[in-house]
Amino acid sequence: KGQLSMVTILIALASNAPVTILDEPVAGLDPAAASEMYGVIRELHEAGTTVIMISHDLAGALRDATTVLHLHKEPLFFGSKADYIKSGLCRGLSEGAAAYD
């Protein structure tokens, strides 16, 4: 699955699409591969692409997020990353919310 995710992201990079939707792009990847994947996603965003990512990896997703939609059976939050961190919904992160400011 990891190689397929990487290929999908590389295609998005090459196509210059204005929006890319990623569903669990790091699921099943080892930590090194997940870190590499997030690097590619970061490059995609820096190239001007809007990235919409569905992920259970909250810590990884928050590193580069600008806007957060947190769902759990219903919408719990929608807004800026800074406001999300202030909301306390990410308190359970092992690295601490301050790392994502």
Buried (B, 14 or more C-beta within 10 A) or exposed (E): EBEEBBEBBEEBBEEEEEEBEBEBBBBEBEEEBBEBBBEBBEEBBEEEBEBEBEBEBBBBBBBBBEEBEBEEEEEEBEEEBEEBBEBEBBEEBEEEBEEBE
